[in-house]
Amino acid sequence: MIESILIANRGEIALRVIRTARALGIRTVAVYSDADAGSPHVRAADSAVRLGPAPATESYLNVAAVLAAARESGADAVHPGYGFLSENAGFAQACREAGLTFIGPPAEVISALGRKDAARELAEQADVPVLRSYRADEVPDDVFPVLVKAASGGGGKGMRIVRAPADLPDALKAAEREAESAFGDGTVLVERYLEHGRHVEVQILADGHGNVVHLGERDCSVQRRHQKVVEESPAPTIGPQLRERLLEAAVRLCRKVGYVNAGTVEFIVSGDEFFFLEVNTRLQVEHSVTELVTGLDLVALQIRIARGERLPQLSATPDGHAIEVRVYAEDAEHGFLPQAGVAESVRWPHQENPASLRVDTALRTGGEVTAYYDPMVAKVTAHGADREAARRNLLKALDGTAVTGLVTNLAFLRTVLGSAEFADATIDTSWLDTHPDLPFHPRLEPDGPTPFDARDGWRLGGPAVPARAHAERVAAADSGSAEADGSVRAPMPGTVLAVKVQEGQPVTAGEPLGVLEAMKMEHTLTAPCDGVLTAIGAAVGDQVPLGHVLFEVEPK
């Protein structure tokens, strides 16, 4: 029996687990850092225990503190959510040794599949196609571009596309630092990069009695910084034969390793080929998409499996179509830079029918987004009889959403969903990278653009408005905020990871000056012009606020 679950996480996923546990009559325990003391998940749980200071390494990633919280609260099970310790085999093993039921795969399975390098070998043994990989010091010049990626974890952290051999050493160091910060493991691997592939993943459920089933696939090709932005199910561009091969490969791999509980097998699809990417040995952020097309509660099934129950008969045939968008605190017009601050007002769309519209969020009016954690603040998921109906339902839901006082990507999401490319599903994983000239060509109506789309000043109730132009100097993405006088300011609150220059040193426009980390992502700060570096405003390890002057360059 499971009578009390400690949720070793925060934010919307903690609230998600609390919701299902309460429906099952199970007591819940929240944990929190000092930054989250007043957060919604703390108030929603039956009890809550402080872990430690705000940095994740001292709170949500602190295994000893989480286990102590379980003992103090009397919890008999732990749900890790996603991120943090969810794919940490040592944590799963520690839970078991402490007499706690870990609601996820056994430590041995996480260890075997949680690392991308080891998972590749298992995939090959299961006759699942994989992309060719290389040792970091043995990458032939003729195979570029390549992808450097963290061996542990996910969420796009610790990933770099490298197009030239000369850029590989710096990319390796940056990916290693980012992976160490996010997952506590700086190991990375290098593999062939498919320029225009589609990211398709398979939802798996397996019990402890040898039963393994899939619940269909999701397409997650709309990505920025290798992180998913839009997810949908079923995948819109794969045919029945490819779908069958893909689903069978995912089940075959999980059977081979003795998988238990929920997991996701991820693939890159190119034409009629697919290649194994990784296994996420946890519940995915985008599980709500699968829940809306299957009518299942994946968290409830996770708990039943952890109790030792057999899987019930489950249908993998999707009912209609579902699309989810991730709402981030980020500036989509300036390199998707993460943002921090207080939301002055928050309005989410009305959820009349949870089976057709769902909002998963912990952000409320007055809520604060800090620089310590991932900038995702919500997921909005809509269902429809087909893909176009789901797309329109989601656009309508976003029209009923508003956040003020905090920069978010809501306008960007509306643009993506309203674009002709997304409506026609002519997208791939590099789509956003190859469309820097937002907005896209709109397709809000199937019969063509409206007069408003012409952007010629046309108005319904009056003469056309004279055209105006507004010019503004904007620094390149990830370069920091640069002023005309040569000042380079912190584009967000963060920690200075590296200072690459010295006072008095000549610099050229675009030359790296330093590296700032915020929300577990690294951002390179570059010189805004040719000149001489006259001042450095922070040292390695310093925490700096938004707008802090980090470097001063006197123009040549």
C-alpha positions as CSV (number, residue, x, y, z in Angstrom):
1,M,0.0,0.0,0.0
2,I,1.0,3.6,-0.6
3,E,-0.6,5.9,1.9
4,S,1.6,9.0,1.8
5,I,3.6,10.3,-1.2
6,L,6.5,12.9,-0.9
7,I,6.8,14.8,-4.2
8,A,10.5,15.5,-4.7
9,N,9.8,18.4,-7.1
10,R,8.2,21.8,-7.4
11,G,5.8,23.9,-9.5
12,E,3.2,22.5,-11.9
13,I,4.4,18.9,-11.8
14,A,4.1,18.9,-8.0
15,L,0.6,20.2,-8.2
16,R,-0.2,17.6,-10.9
17,V,0.9,14.7,-8.7
18,I,-1.0,16.2,-5.7
19,R,-4.2,16.3,-7.8
20,T,-4.1,12.6,-8.6
21,A,-2.9,11.5,-5.2
22,R,-5.8,13.3,-3.6
23,A,-8.3,11.7,-5.9
24,L,-6.8,8.3,-4.9
25,G,-7.1,9.2,-1.2
26,I,-3.4,9.3,-0.7
27,R,-1.8,11.9,1.6
28,T,0.8,14.2,0.0
29,V,4.0,15.9,1.3
30,A,5.6,18.8,-0.5
31,V,9.2,19.9,-0.3
32,Y,10.5,23.3,-0.9
33,S,13.5,25.6,-1.1
34,D,13.7,29.0,0.6
35,A,12.7,30.5,-2.8
36,D,9.6,28.4,-2.9
37,A,8.3,28.8,0.7
38,G,5.1,30.5,-0.4
39,S,4.6,28.5,-3.6
40,P,1.2,27.0,-4.6
41,H,2.5,23.4,-4.3
42,V,3.5,24.0,-0.7
43,R,0.0,25.2,0.1
44,A,-1.7,22.5,-1.8
45,A,-0.1,19.5,-0.1
46,D,-1.2,18.0,3.1
47,S,2.1,18.9,4.7
48,A,5.4,20.5,3.6
49,V,9.1,20.2,4.6
50,R,11.8,22.7,3.9
51,L,14.9,21.3,2.1
52,G,17.3,24.2,2.2
53,P,18.5,27.4,0.4
54,A,17.3,28.4,-3.1
55,P,20.0,26.8,-5.3
56,A,18.8,23.4,-6.5
57,T,22.1,21.8,-5.4
58,E,21.3,22.7,-1.8
59,S,17.6,21.8,-2.0
60,Y,15.8,19.8,-4.8
61,L,19.0,18.0,-5.8
62,N,20.1,17.3,-2.2
63,V,19.4,13.6,-1.8
64,A,20.1,13.5,2.0
65,A,17.7,16.4,2.5
66,V,14.9,14.8,0.5
67,L,15.3,11.5,2.4
68,A,15.3,13.4,5.7
69,A,12.1,15.1,4.7
70,A,10.5,11.7,3.9
71,R,11.4,10.4,7.3
72,E,10.2,13.6,9.1
73,S,6.9,13.6,7.3
74,G,6.2,9.8,7.5
75,A,5.9,9.4,3.8
76,D,6.2,5.8,2.5
77,A,6.6,6.7,-1.2
78,V,8.4,9.3,-3.4
79,H,7.3,10.7,-6.7
80,P,10.2,12.5,-8.4
81,G,8.2,14.3,-11.2
82,Y,10.5,15.3,-14.0
83,G,13.9,17.0,-13.9
84,F,15.9,17.3,-10.7
85,L,16.4,13.7,-9.3
86,S,13.8,12.0,-11.5
87,E,16.5,10.1,-13.5
88,N,19.1,9.8,-10.8
89,A,19.7,6.1,-10.2
90,G,21.5,6.8,-6.9
91,F,18.4,8.6,-5.6
92,A,16.1,5.7,-6.7
93,Q,18.5,3.2,-4.9
94,A,18.6,5.4,-1.8
95,C,14.8,5.5,-1.6
96,R,14.7,1.7,-1.8
97,E,17.3,1.4,0.9
98,A,15.4,3.8,3.1
99,G,12.2,1.6,2.7
100,L,10.5,4.1,0.4
101,T,8.6,3.1,-2.7
102,F,10.1,5.0,-5.7
103,I,7.3,5.8,-8.2
104,G,9.4,5.3,-11.3
105,P,11.7,2.6,-12.8
106,P,14.1,0.6,-10.6
107,A,17.5,2.0,-10.0
108,E,19.1,-0.6,-12.3
109,V,16.9,0.4,-15.2
110,I,17.5,4.1,-14.7
111,S,21.2,3.3,-14.6
112,A,21.0,1.2,-17.8
113,L,18.9,3.7,-19.8
114,G,19.3,7.0,-18.0
115,R,22.7,7.6,-19.6
116,K,22.5,8.2,-23.3
117,D,25.8,6.5,-24.1
118,A,24.8,3.2,-22.3
119,A,21.3,3.4,-23.8
120,R,22.7,3.6,-27.3
121,E,24.4,0.2,-26.7
122,L,21.3,-1.4,-25.4
123,A,19.3,0.0,-28.4
124,E,21.8,-1.6,-30.8
125,Q,21.5,-4.9,-28.9
126,A,17.7,-4.7,-29.3
127,D,18.1,-4.1,-33.1
128,V,16.9,-0.4,-32.8
129,P,18.7,1.9,-35.3
130,V,21.1,4.5,-33.8
131,L,23.0,7.5,-35.2
132,R,26.7,7.1,-35.5
133,S,28.6,8.5,-32.5
134,Y,32.3,9.6,-32.0
135,R,34.8,10.0,-29.3
136,A,35.3,13.7,-28.6
137,D,38.9,13.6,-29.7
138,E,38.2,11.5,-32.8
139,V,35.6,13.4,-34.8
140,P,36.5,13.4,-38.5
141,D,36.3,16.8,-40.2
142,D,34.0,15.5,-42.9
143,V,31.1,14.4,-40.6
144,F,30.2,17.9,-39.4
145,P,27.7,19.1,-38.3
146,V,27.6,17.0,-35.1
147,L,25.6,17.2,-31.9
148,V,27.3,17.4,-28.5
149,K,24.9,16.3,-25.8
150,A,24.9,15.5,-22.1
151,A,25.1,11.8,-21.3
152,S,22.7,12.3,-18.4
153,G,19.5,14.2,-18.1
154,G,17.5,16.0,-20.8
155,G,15.5,19.1,-21.5
156,G,18.0,20.4,-24.0
157,K,20.5,21.2,-21.3
158,G,24.1,20.4,-22.1
159,M,23.5,20.3,-25.9
160,R,25.4,22.1,-28.7
161,I,25.2,21.9,-32.5
162,V,28.8,22.2,-33.8
163,R,29.2,22.9,-37.5
164,A,33.0,23.4,-37.7
165,P,35.9,21.4,-36.2
166,A,37.4,24.6,-34.7
167,D,34.3,25.2,-32.6
168,L,34.2,21.7,-31.1
169,P,36.6,22.3,-28.1
170,D,34.6,25.3,-26.7
171,A,31.3,23.5,-27.4
172,L,32.5,20.5,-25.4
173,K,33.5,22.6,-22.4
174,A,30.3,24.6,-22.4
175,A,28.1,21.5,-22.7
176,E,30.1,19.8,-19.9
177,R,29.7,22.8,-17.5
178,E,25.9,23.0,-18.3
179,A,25.4,19.3,-17.8
180,E,27.3,19.3,-14.5
181,S,25.2,22.2,-13.3
182,A,21.9,20.7,-14.3
183,F,22.4,17.0,-13.6
184,G,25.6,16.7,-11.5
185,D,27.2,14.8,-14.3
186,G,29.4,16.6,-16.9
187,T,29.9,13.6,-19.3
188,V,29.0,14.4,-22.9
189,L,28.9,12.4,-26.2
190,V,29.2,13.4,-29.8
191,E,27.0,12.0,-32.6
192,R,25.9,12.8,-36.2
193,Y,23.4,15.6,-36.4
194,L,20.4,15.3,-38.7
195,E,19.7,18.8,-40.0
196,H,16.0,18.5,-40.8
197,G,14.7,15.5,-38.8
198,R,11.5,15.3,-36.8
199,H,11.5,14.5,-33.1
200,V,9.0,11.7,-32.4
201,E,8.7,9.9,-29.1
202,V,6.7,6.9,-27.8
203,Q,5.0,6.8,-24.4
204,I,5.6,3.5,-22.6
205,L,4.0,1.9,-19.6
206,A,5.3,-1.4,-18.1
207,D,4.4,-3.2,-14.9
208,G,6.4,-5.5,-12.7
209,H,4.9,-8.6,-14.2
210,G,6.5,-8.4,-17.6
211,N,3.7,-6.5,-19.4
212,V,4.9,-3.6,-21.7
213,V,2.6,-1.4,-23.7
214,H,2.8,1.8,-25.7
215,L,0.2,4.6,-25.6
216,G,1.0,5.9,-29.0
217,E,3.5,8.6,-30.1
218,R,4.0,12.3,-29.8
219,D,5.7,14.8,-32.2
220,C,7.9,17.3,-30.4
221,S,9.7,18.9,-33.4
222,V,9.0,22.5,-32.5
223,Q,12.0,23.3,-30.4
224,R,14.3,26.2,-29.5
225,R,17.7,25.7,-27.7
226,H,17.0,22.0,-28.2
227,Q,14.1,22.3,-25.8
228,K,10.5,21.5,-26.8
229,V,8.0,24.3,-27.2
230,V,5.0,22.5,-28.8
231,E,4.0,18.8,-28.6
232,E,1.2,16.9,-30.2
233,S,-0.3,13.5,-30.6
234,P,-0.6,11.6,-32.8
235,A,2.4,12.6,-34.9
236,P,1.0,14.3,-38.0
237,T,3.5,13.3,-40.7
238,I,4.3,9.6,-40.3
239,G,2.5,6.9,-42.2
240,P,1.0,3.7,-40.7
241,Q,3.9,1.4,-41.6
242,L,6.6,3.8,-40.1
243,R,4.4,4.3,-37.0
244,E,4.1,0.5,-36.5
245,R,7.8,0.0,-36.8
246,L,8.5,2.9,-34.4
247,L,6.1,1.7,-31.8
248,E,7.4,-1.9,-32.0
249,A,11.0,-0.7,-31.6
250,A,10.2,1.2,-28.4
251,V,8.3,-1.7,-26.9
252,R,11.1,-4.1,-27.9
253,L,13.8,-2.0,-26.3
254,C,11.9,-1.7,-23.0
255,R,11.1,-5.4,-22.8
256,K,14.8,-6.2,-23.3
257,V,15.9,-4.1,-20.3
258,G,13.0,-5.1,-18.0
259,Y,11.5,-1.7,-17.9
260,V,9.0,-0.9,-15.2
261,N,6.7,2.2,-14.8
262,A,6.3,5.1,-17.2
263,G,9.0,6.1,-19.7
264,T,9.5,7.6,-23.1
265,V,11.6,6.4,-26.0
266,E,12.7,9.2,-28.2
267,F,13.6,9.0,-31.9
268,I,14.7,11.3,-34.7
269,V,12.7,10.6,-37.9
270,S,14.0,11.5,-41.4
271,G,11.9,10.3,-44.3
272,D,11.1,6.6,-43.9
273,E,14.0,6.2,-41.4
274,F,14.1,6.6,-37.7
275,F,17.0,6.6,-35.2
276,F,17.1,6.1,-31.5
277,L,17.9,9.2,-29.4
278,E,17.4,8.3,-25.7
279,V,15.0,7.0,-23.1
280,N,13.5,9.4,-20.5
281,T,13.1,7.1,-17.5
282,R,10.4,9.3,-16.0
283,L,7.1,11.0,-16.6
284,Q,7.5,13.6,-19.5
285,V,6.5,17.2,-19.3
286,E,4.2,16.6,-22.3
287,H,2.3,13.6,-20.8
288,S,-0.9,15.7,-20.8
289,V,-1.0,15.4,-24.6
290,T,-1.2,11.6,-24.3
291,E,-3.7,11.8,-21.5
292,L,-6.1,13.9,-23.6
293,V,-6.1,11.5,-26.6
294,T,-6.3,8.3,-24.4
295,G,-8.4,9.5,-21.5
296,L,-5.9,7.9,-19.1
297,D,-4.3,9.3,-15.9
298,L,-0.7,8.4,-16.3
299,V,0.2,9.4,-12.7
300,A,-2.5,7.2,-11.4
301,L,-1.1,4.3,-13.5
302,Q,2.4,5.1,-12.2
303,I,1.1,4.7,-8.7
304,R,-0.7,1.5,-9.4
305,I,2.4,0.0,-11.0
306,A,4.5,1.1,-8.0
307,R,2.0,-0.7,-5.8
308,G,2.8,-3.9,-7.7
309,E,-0.5,-4.1,-9.6
310,R,-0.8,-5.5,-13.2
311,L,-1.5,-3.1,-16.0
312,P,-5.2,-3.1,-17.0
313,Q,-6.2,-3.5,-20.6
314,L,-5.3,-0.2,-22.3
315,S,-6.2,1.1,-25.7
316,A,-3.5,2.9,-27.6
317,T,-5.8,4.1,-30.4
318,P,-6.0,7.9,-30.1
319,D,-9.3,9.7,-29.8
320,G,-8.9,12.8,-31.9
321,H,-5.8,15.0,-31.6
322,A,-4.2,17.0,-28.8
323,I,-1.6,19.9,-28.9
324,E,0.3,21.4,-26.0
325,V,2.4,24.5,-25.7
326,R,4.9,25.4,-23.0
327,V,4.6,28.9,-21.6
328,Y,8.1,30.1,-20.7
329,A,9.3,33.2,-18.9
330,E,11.6,34.2,-21.8
331,D,12.1,36.9,-24.4
332,A,11.3,35.2,-27.7
333,E,12.3,38.2,-29.7
334,H,15.8,38.3,-28.3
335,G,17.3,34.8,-28.5
336,F,14.7,33.2,-26.1
337,L,16.6,34.7,-23.1
338,P,15.1,33.5,-19.8
339,Q,13.4,36.1,-17.7
340,A,12.9,36.5,-14.0
341,G,10.5,38.7,-12.1
342,V,7.0,39.0,-10.5
343,A,3.8,38.5,-12.5
344,E,1.6,41.5,-11.7
345,S,-1.5,39.7,-13.1
346,V,-2.1,36.3,-14.5
347,R,-5.2,35.1,-16.4
348,W,-5.4,31.5,-17.7
349,P,-8.2,30.4,-20.0
350,H,-11.4,29.0,-18.5
351,Q,-11.4,25.2,-18.4
352,E,-15.0,24.3,-19.0
353,N,-14.2,20.8,-20.0
354,P,-10.9,19.3,-18.7
355,A,-11.2,16.7,-21.5
356,S,-10.8,19.4,-24.2
357,L,-8.7,22.1,-22.5
358,R,-6.2,21.8,-19.7
359,V,-3.9,24.2,-18.0
360,D,-1.1,22.9,-15.8
361,T,0.6,25.8,-13.9
362,A,1.8,27.0,-10.6
363,L,2.0,30.7,-11.7
364,R,-0.6,32.9,-10.0
365,T,-1.0,36.7,-9.8
366,G,1.9,38.0,-7.6
367,G,3.9,34.9,-8.3
368,E,7.7,35.2,-8.7
369,V,9.9,33.5,-11.3
370,T,13.4,33.3,-10.0
371,A,16.7,32.6,-11.8
372,Y,17.3,29.4,-9.9
373,Y,15.0,27.0,-11.8
374,D,13.7,26.3,-15.3
375,P,11.7,29.2,-16.8
376,M,8.7,27.1,-17.8
377,V,5.7,28.5,-16.0
378,A,2.7,26.6,-17.6
379,K,1.5,24.1,-20.1
380,V,-1.7,24.7,-22.1
381,T,-3.1,21.7,-23.9
382,A,-6.2,21.5,-26.2
383,H,-8.0,18.5,-27.7
384,G,-10.0,18.4,-30.9
385,A,-11.7,15.9,-33.2
386,D,-8.7,16.3,-35.6
387,R,-5.5,18.3,-35.7
388,E,-7.0,21.5,-37.1
389,A,-9.7,21.5,-34.5
390,A,-7.1,21.1,-31.8
391,R,-5.0,23.9,-33.2
392,R,-7.9,26.3,-33.3
393,N,-9.0,25.3,-29.8
394,L,-5.5,26.0,-28.5
395,L,-5.3,29.4,-30.3
396,K,-8.6,30.4,-28.7
397,A,-7.3,29.3,-25.3
398,L,-4.2,31.4,-25.8
399,D,-6.4,34.4,-26.7
400,G,-7.9,34.0,-23.2
401,T,-4.5,34.0,-21.6
402,A,-2.6,37.0,-20.3
403,V,0.5,37.6,-18.0
404,T,1.6,41.1,-17.2
405,G,4.7,42.3,-15.3
406,L,6.7,39.3,-16.6
407,V,8.0,38.7,-20.1
408,T,6.7,35.4,-21.5
409,N,6.5,33.7,-24.9
410,L,2.7,33.8,-25.2
411,A,2.7,36.1,-28.2
412,F,5.4,33.9,-29.8
413,L,3.2,30.8,-29.2
414,R,0.2,32.4,-30.9
415,T,2.4,33.2,-33.9
416,V,3.7,29.6,-34.1
417,L,0.2,28.1,-33.9
418,G,-1.2,30.6,-36.3
419,S,1.4,30.1,-38.9
420,A,0.8,28.3,-42.2
421,E,3.9,26.1,-41.7
422,F,2.6,24.7,-38.4
423,A,-1.0,24.4,-39.8
424,D,0.4,22.4,-42.7
425,A,2.8,20.4,-40.4
426,T,5.8,21.4,-42.6
427,I,8.1,21.6,-39.6
428,D,11.2,19.9,-38.2
429,T,13.6,20.3,-35.3
430,S,15.5,23.2,-37.0
431,W,12.3,25.1,-38.0
432,L,12.6,27.8,-35.4
433,D,16.3,28.2,-35.9
434,T,15.8,28.7,-39.7
435,H,13.0,31.3,-39.1
436,P,14.6,34.1,-37.2
437,D,12.3,36.6,-39.1
438,L,9.2,36.1,-37.0
439,P,6.3,36.4,-37.5
440,F,5.7,33.6,-40.0
441,H,3.1,33.8,-42.8
442,P,-0.1,33.6,-40.9
443,R,-2.9,31.1,-41.5
444,L,-5.6,31.8,-39.0
445,E,-8.3,31.0,-41.5
446,P,-8.2,28.1,-43.9
447,D,-9.6,30.2,-46.8
448,G,-6.7,32.7,-46.8
449,P,-5.5,35.9,-45.0
450,T,-7.9,38.5,-43.6
451,P,-7.4,42.3,-44.3
452,F,-5.7,42.6,-40.9
453,D,-2.9,40.2,-42.1
454,A,-1.9,42.6,-45.0
455,R,-0.3,45.0,-42.4
456,D,-1.2,48.0,-44.6
457,G,-3.0,49.9,-41.9
458,W,-6.5,48.7,-42.8
459,R,-9.1,49.2,-40.1
460,L,-12.7,48.0,-39.8
461,G,-14.1,51.3,-38.4
462,G,-12.0,54.0,-40.1
463,P,-9.5,54.9,-42.8
464,A,-6.2,53.1,-43.0
465,V,-3.6,54.1,-40.4
466,P,-0.5,55.8,-41.8
467,A,2.4,53.4,-41.7
468,R,5.0,54.0,-39.0
469,A,8.5,52.7,-38.6
470,H,10.4,52.2,-35.4
471,A,14.0,51.4,-35.4
472,E,15.8,50.1,-32.3
473,R,19.4,48.8,-31.9
474,V,19.2,45.3,-30.5
475,A,22.2,43.1,-29.5
476,A,22.6,39.7,-31.1
477,A,21.0,36.8,-29.3
478,D,22.9,35.6,-26.2
479,S,25.3,38.5,-26.4
480,G,23.9,40.4,-23.4
481,S,22.4,43.8,-23.6
482,A,24.8,46.2,-25.2
483,E,24.4,50.0,-25.2
484,A,25.7,52.4,-27.8
485,D,28.5,53.5,-25.5
486,G,29.9,50.0,-25.4
487,S,28.4,48.8,-22.0
488,V,27.4,45.1,-21.9
489,R,24.7,44.5,-19.3
490,A,23.4,41.2,-17.8
491,P,20.3,40.3,-20.0
492,M,18.9,38.5,-17.0
493,P,19.7,37.7,-13.3
494,G,22.4,35.0,-13.2
495,T,25.8,33.7,-12.1
496,V,29.0,34.7,-13.9
497,L,30.7,31.5,-15.0
498,A,33.6,32.8,-16.9
499,V,35.4,36.0,-17.7
500,K,37.5,35.6,-20.9
501,V,39.2,39.0,-21.1
502,Q,41.3,41.5,-19.1
503,E,41.1,45.2,-18.7
504,G,43.0,47.1,-21.3
505,Q,42.7,44.2,-23.8
506,P,41.7,45.0,-27.4
507,V,38.5,43.3,-28.5
508,T,36.6,42.9,-31.8
509,A,32.9,43.0,-32.3
510,G,31.3,39.6,-31.5
511,E,34.3,38.4,-29.5
512,P,33.3,36.4,-26.4
513,L,33.8,38.4,-23.2
514,G,32.3,36.1,-20.6
515,V,29.6,33.5,-19.8
516,L,26.5,34.0,-17.7
517,E,24.4,31.2,-16.3
518,A,20.7,31.6,-15.6
519,M,18.1,28.9,-15.2
520,K,20.6,26.2,-15.9
521,M,21.5,27.6,-19.3
522,E,24.7,29.3,-20.4
523,H,24.7,32.6,-22.3
524,T,27.8,34.0,-24.0
525,L,28.4,37.7,-23.6
526,T,30.1,39.3,-26.6
527,A,31.8,42.6,-27.5
528,P,29.3,45.0,-29.1
529,C,32.0,46.7,-31.2
530,D,35.7,46.9,-32.0
531,G,37.6,48.7,-29.2
532,V,39.4,48.3,-25.9
533,L,38.0,46.7,-22.8
534,T,38.1,49.4,-20.1
535,A,36.2,47.8,-17.2
536,I,35.0,44.4,-15.9
537,G,32.0,44.7,-13.5
538,A,31.9,41.2,-12.0
539,A,34.1,38.2,-11.2
540,V,33.5,34.5,-11.7
541,G,31.0,33.2,-9.2
542,D,29.2,36.6,-8.7
543,Q,25.4,36.7,-8.7
544,V,24.4,39.7,-10.8
545,P,20.9,41.3,-11.2
546,L,19.2,42.1,-14.5
547,G,20.9,45.1,-16.2
548,H,24.1,44.9,-14.2
549,V,27.1,46.3,-16.2
550,L,29.4,43.4,-16.8
551,F,31.8,44.9,-19.3
552,E,32.7,48.3,-20.7
553,V,34.2,48.6,-24.2
554,E,35.5,51.9,-25.5
555,P,34.7,51.9,-29.2
556,K,37.7,52.0,-31.5
